[in-house]
Amino acid sequence: MNVSEFTLWGLGGAVLVPVIVQFLKAIITKDGETLIKDRWAVIASVGVGLALSGVAYWASQAKTVDTVVGVIGAGLLAGLAASGIFSLTKTRP
């Protein structure tokens, strides 16, 4: 893994981090309002970036781990893509 950039599932970290942070913003709510905003969004982005970088490094060290991470990541991305399509097509009041 190149230390200046990393890819998981064929996508760069710069693409994956905002996708996962948006997912977290959608599920971490209180009274219908997201709890991840302003400076917390920056902290969440850094945390997700560090976690993804660690997963990318760990996956590059062992072929079995790479396979498992690939399967989980493909499912995660498919689910996030489907939820994005659903939110674009649902009717709004």
Secondary structure, 3 states (H helix, E strand, C coil): CCCCCCEECCEEHHHHHHHHHHHHHHHCEECCEECCCCHHHHHHHHHHHHHHHHHHHHHHHCHHHHHHHHHHHHHHHHHHHHHHHHHHHCCCC
